[in-house]
Amino acid sequence: MTAPGAGTPSREVLLEARGLRVGRPSSRRSPALPLVRGVDLRLRRGEVLGLAGESGAGKTLTALALLGLCPPGLEVAGSVRLLDRELVGLPVRDLARLRGRHIAMVFQDALAAFTPVQRIGDQIGEALRIHQRPRPGRESARRAAAELLDAVGVPEPGRVAGAYPHQLSGGTRQRAMIAMAMANRPDVIVADEPTSALDVTVQAQVLQALVTARRETGAALLLISHDLGVLAGAADRVAVMYGGRIVEYGGTRELFARPRMPYTAGLIGSVPRLDRDTPPTPMPGAPPVAGTPDTGCAFAPRCPLAEPECRTRVPELVGDQERSAGGEGQAGGGEPHLVACRRGEEAVRIGAATLFPPSVPRRAAGVRGVVEPVLRIRGLAKSFPASGGSGRWRRGGREVWALEGVDLEVGRGETLGLVGESGCGKSTTLLEVIALRAPRHGTIEVLGQDTGTLSRAAERRLRGALQIVFQDPMASLDPRMTVGDIVAEPLLVQRAPAERVAARVSEVLRLVGLSPDDAAALPHRYSGGQRQRIAIARALAVEPRLLLLDEPVSALDVSVRAGILDLLRRLKEDPGPSCLFVSHDLAMVRQIADRVAVMYAGRVVETGTVDEVFGRPCHPYTKALLDAVPVPDPAVARSRSSMVLRGDPPSGGDDGRGCRFRPRCPVFESLEPGQRSRCEREFPGAVQAPVDLGRSVVCHFPLT
Amino acid sequence: MLSKRLANYCLLLITSTFLCYLLSSAALDPRAYYEERTPPPPGRVVDQRLAELGLDRRTPVVERFGHWSWRALHGDLGRTLDGTSVSAEFGRRVGVTARLLLVGTVTGTALGVVAGVWAAVRRGRLPDRGLTLLSFTVLSVPPFVLGLLLQTGAIAVNDASGRSVIRYTGERTPGLHGGALIQLRDTAAHLVLPTLSVALGAVALYSRYQRGATLDVLAAEHLRTAQAKGLTPGRALLRHGLRTSLIPLTSVFAFGFVTMFTGAVFTEKIYGWHGMGSWFLDSVQKGDVNAVVAIEVFGAALVLLAGLCADLLHAALDPRVRFA
């Protein structure tokens, strides 16, 4: 993104935070709640500083404190200097004059961050009208807004400027947010998780928009993300936060290559890799709840290297200049590598895979040969009534097809990964299976039984063989039932005898890494990761033949994900259930699945074994999807040729003929007009790809 | 869409009219009104009178309803027990009620919104606590007590100034002669107290709603975005928060405003105005079926109209409802 050596210290410092603290002061009712506990940051012109960390680390509050936007009731101490002006303690009127003009912010959730009742163009224009003198008129501000939207790569900027936030896709909204932030050519742009909750293809578009914004304005960019892959590709330097402090800081290459804090090492290792077969490293425990009083290193309870002294004294963030300067001398050269760890030297020697060993070192070889399928889906189609607006103002009659014809098979003992962007029909497919009803179109066979012809008794028996784990463990567990009752329920439904229920509950709780003593507790006591373990225990209680997993880790923190993934991999070791694993995270699927099916607009467009599909994708969509996945390795991330896919994922309702991927397809774009008409007129049938047997590609012009 | 909606409304209105007629005819006894006269008129005369009014119990109620609705469709709502035209009386009474309540309701609503926003911004501080205390006092004191208190206050003012600055009964001074200016001043003097009591109630009620809605908006992320753009907190709230905070209140305002025309019983009784509220009370006492049915149907129509207004207002404020 920037030329090597961009981070030389000679550049002008635009923003400097020293000893920044944010917290709720102690009151009669509650003790003090320290949230950010002394953060030093320095941003130079034209530089990208990445701020990494998990939930509760204090990233967002740090960002808000830089703009003086912390929620009421929180106290900010320390110093923030913007262009040599102290911001902490500045009257709100003076702060307002700086905000938007010298320092701007891109918020995480653009739908909530835009005012719902005003047009996008007016909201962007307002940023200009507040600061530009002479003040531009409404009309010219709106025109300028359209130009800004165009600059960040929004298609049809005029139409978007006239639209309300809810009418736009998530990616367009986020780019509009970036356009608004760059409107007054600020010196510093703070972007707080600008790409979380976006599809990978859209994430690439938004990151590109940020790059454009930074280049056009020459601003320094503080990029906050929990996704190390994003930071590896975009940041010049990275600061890692944990428990309200910066625990490691350094040039991106150096930090990713030689993390010196066990937490950083574990965090980098816990990101599933798309480009390698090494399993993610599971860290025990969960990040501390924000505001937990600490006496020592916040990571000590999870750290395998922790000594008694780590628990009693907070380690200081200290430098290690020589090592990094003598390192690659490239990006981040001359940057100090700082770490707050007593045992950093050992951490770098031992490495993440040894610090946090995965329980299953290598992925088991996939089931090969002909196996009987436990799930077979043929031509499954499903539509929903299209509602315009809500309630009484709805338009009637139209239908949106969520599934247009899905063919899938899950063999005995295998895990099939079902991937695709949001809205492609992954979850709908899963819900159609779990319904155990006759679908409106097509057939579903579970364990050889057609779901359309089940008797009530057969359906109940089949339910015992088919279990599901949902995405959000906060919502999928009844808060008023004890863990034991939750796990026992499927057994009771299957009319298991009481003594068997009790024994099995203890057994599965131990299996998922909890203790049988946990059975008496209520779910609210547990963290997200632990709750997902409970949900998995519930699903496993009846020893199902087929386990459906709907994005089982995407609601969890990065370091916790690896633990759940590790559990799922372990379950596959002893002949466990066959799994249908739905995920938008391709790297995750690569680490867990034997075969993969890629969905687009309600159809499966490519299937094959993980090695085949990830190694040599044949469908242009698969290729684009894989290209868009960020890799947590700066060297790889910057050398990859990645093609940014245009447009948004389709939202259904396209009744036209031909290939659904055509409008975004890079191959289609390069075709002769004569060849194009095939893509336009006929929907491609499944092609046995020339590369391998047992894999199919739904494309007229597959990549070879 | 809108036409389907209006058709639904018509159906609802017809149904409720029928039910109103049925209920009123069953519950009210117009015969008693005549029989209690001194001297009591002969039974035959009463029968004839009731038959003229379409209230003869010997005719089946469905048939009576048929006659009534046929005439009502042609604009004739029948006659009251005293023989005056219901339609004429209706028009007069609605006018009185509107004059009595309009100013108070409008200013009360507007002030309530302002006060609610103010209290939310100053949450937990003196203005908020003061307003909360005032609101709950006004809301918990029965309206007629409030009316009497205000009247006592007015008497004190008049005594202190030595002349009748504030009038507390009736709509105008009977037999007052003079030009338009004198008439206007007289009307204003009569309006002060009822307007004040209506406005106080509205401020007390709506400031609570608006305070809650504003507090929700103050925590909204788009207000933070507005500040990040360089707006001061106050301007951010005014430009980006006020409209969104009004959205959940549209139905409250629409129903409060439209149903105002059904009258305010206590206010009218206390200040001696002969509007819809007191008419309804009097008609029920007399057993005047025709008048009661007319008022009830009017009320039902107003509720439907308020619903429509609420939705239109909601759509006007919130583009998310307008476009899919």
HADDOCK unambig.tbl for C-alpha pairs under 7 A between the chains (distance, minus, plus):
assign (segid A and resid 92 and name CA) (segid B and resid 232 and name CA) 6.92 0.50 0.50
assign (segid A and resid 93 and name CA) (segid B and resid 232 and name CA) 6.27 0.50 0.50
assign (segid A and resid 96 and name CA) (segid B and resid 227 and name CA) 6.97 0.50 0.50
assign (segid A and resid 96 and name CA) (segid B and resid 230 and name CA) 4.39 0.50 0.50
assign (segid A and resid 96 and name CA) (segid B and resid 231 and name CA) 5.79 0.50 0.50
assign (segid A and resid 96 and name CA) (segid B and resid 232 and name CA) 5.70 0.50 0.50
assign (segid A and resid 97 and name CA) (segid B and resid 230 and name CA) 5.80 0.50 0.50
assign (segid A and resid 98 and name CA) (segid B and resid 230 and name CA) 6.87 0.50 0.50
assign (segid A and resid 99 and name CA) (segid B and resid 228 and name CA) 5.49 0.50 0.50
assign (segid A and resid 99 and name CA) (segid B and resid 229 and name CA) 5.79 0.50 0.50
assign (segid A and resid 99 and name CA) (segid B and resid 230 and name CA) 4.72 0.50 0.50
assign (segid A and resid 100 and name CA) (segid B and resid 228 and name CA) 5.82 0.50 0.50
assign (segid A and resid 100 and name CA) (segid B and resid 229 and name CA) 4.16 0.50 0.50
assign (segid A and resid 100 and name CA) (segid B and resid 230 and name CA) 5.15 0.50 0.50
assign (segid A and resid 104 and name CA) (segid B and resid 228 and name CA) 6.47 0.50 0.50
assign (segid A and resid 104 and name CA) (segid B and resid 229 and name CA) 6.91 0.50 0.50
assign (segid A and resid 105 and name CA) (segid B and resid 228 and name CA) 6.48 0.50 0.50
assign (segid A and resid 112 and name CA) (segid B and resid 221 and name CA) 5.75 0.50 0.50
assign (segid A and resid 112 and name CA) (segid B and resid 222 and name CA) 5.97 0.50 0.50
assign (segid A and resid 113 and name CA) (segid B and resid 221 and name CA) 4.99 0.50 0.50
assign (segid A and resid 113 and name CA) (segid B and resid 222 and name CA) 4.12 0.50 0.50
assign (segid A and resid 113 and name CA) (segid B and resid 225 and name CA) 5.81 0.50 0.50
assign (segid A and resid 114 and name CA) (segid B and resid 222 and name CA) 5.06 0.50 0.50
assign (segid A and resid 114 and name CA) (segid B and resid 225 and name CA) 7.00 0.50 0.50
assign (segid A and resid 115 and name CA) (segid B and resid 222 and name CA) 5.12 0.50 0.50
assign (segid A and resid 115 and name CA) (segid B and resid 240 and name CA) 6.32 0.50 0.50
assign (segid A and resid 117 and name CA) (segid B and resid 318 and name CA) 5.68 0.50 0.50
assign (segid A and resid 117 and name CA) (segid B and resid 319 and name CA) 5.89 0.50 0.50
assign (segid A and resid 127 and name CA) (segid B and resid 229 and name CA) 5.52 0.50 0.50
assign (segid A and resid 130 and name CA) (segid B and resid 230 and name CA) 6.76 0.50 0.50
assign (segid A and resid 166 and name CA) (segid B and resid 320 and name CA) 6.75 0.50 0.50
assign (segid A and resid 388 and name CA) (segid B and resid 324 and name CA) 4.41 0.50 0.50
assign (segid A and resid 389 and name CA) (segid B and resid 321 and name CA) 5.85 0.50 0.50
assign (segid A and resid 389 and name CA) (segid B and resid 323 and name CA) 5.99 0.50 0.50
assign (segid A and resid 389 and name CA) (segid B and resid 324 and name CA) 3.92 0.50 0.50
assign (segid A and resid 390 and name CA) (segid B and resid 321 and name CA) 6.66 0.50 0.50
